[in-house]
Amino acid sequence: MSDNLKGALWIMLSAAFATVMSVGIKDLGPGVHSMQITFMRCVVGFIIVVPLVWGRQLREARRSGAPLRFELSKRWPLHLLRGVLATIAINCGYYSITQIPLATVTVLFFTAPFFVTLLAVPLLGEKVGWRRWCATTFGFIGALVTLNPEIGELDPVMIFPFAASLFFAGALIIGKRLSTTEAPSTVLLYTMAVTTVGSFLPALLVWTTPNAEQLAVLLILSIFATGRTYTDVRAYAAGDASFVAPFSYIRLVLMSIAGYVFFAEVPTTAALTGGALIIASSLYIAHREAYHKQPISRPSAGHSPD
């Protein structure tokens, strides 16, 4: 099996995991606040990630013969900022899922690469040509088509998917800066630690004791959310971003099916039309990044904040 095919399979598995996660969040929404769901997801993710990271470091220490030591990263302010941005992104994203039809919110989450393109210019000094600027503009037009606003009738809750994508894009940009000196496992560990701590107080303000069924759903969606993060990393590590990225859009299909089956949601014409524009624009941006060998949005052509 080629590396690109492996990457495609990993990203499609990620889309399936994201769908299960989103169904769980939406199902819990009426009884459990999204901020509490965010905290539980971060706690479970942290519990899963810590032994994996430490296990890898232990194996590396044994191979090298060096003692296993944990030292605070010298770039901890950037780790902290990335964790804060990720915490805000996850909270906004989870709240969006509880309030907006799955197909529509998924389309709006796909605007994240456009925000990455916008932020990469001032924060990373990336040069973006006129073609990618045009593709980014068309992508945002697709988002406006999805919103299908009428005078005085735009639902304020629609702001949250855009906020989630914007903050997530900021976290991706900082992750790119950290990747020059930090191992991916280090970045992941710090991010999980900060999001867990950062989501605790908001969750405490809205806390309700979940019953057994709600607790089971919380556990399942948290495991799948962590699995989704892992499969995303494996996908883009295995294959070329320009090849892997298009397969992430299967998530829109899966989300639409799940929304219809579980919540009787029928995708609107505006969502499908806007989604087509966003997907086309994202694919063109991925193509230009591959052409210039500048994968500024490599981690996520369709990676929604979770």
Secondary structure as GFF3:
##gff-version 3
##sequence-region A 1 306
A	DSSP	alpha_helix	3	28	.	.	.	ID=ss1
A	DSSP	alpha_helix	34	64	.	.	.	ID=ss2
A	DSSP	alpha_helix	76	99	.	.	.	ID=ss3
A	DSSP	alpha_helix	102	109	.	.	.	ID=ss4
A	DSSP	alpha_helix	112	124	.	.	.	ID=ss5
A	DSSP	alpha_helix	130	147	.	.	.	ID=ss6
A	DSSP	three_ten_helix	156	158	.	.	.	ID=ss7
A	DSSP	alpha_helix	159	178	.	.	.	ID=ss8
A	DSSP	alpha_helix	184	198	.	.	.	ID=ss9
A	DSSP	alpha_helix	200	205	.	.	.	ID=ss10
A	DSSP	alpha_helix	212	238	.	.	.	ID=ss11
A	DSSP	alpha_helix	241	244	.	.	.	ID=ss12
A	DSSP	three_ten_helix	245	249	.	.	.	ID=ss13
A	DSSP	alpha_helix	250	263	.	.	.	ID=ss14
A	DSSP	alpha_helix	269	292	.	.	.	ID=ss15
###
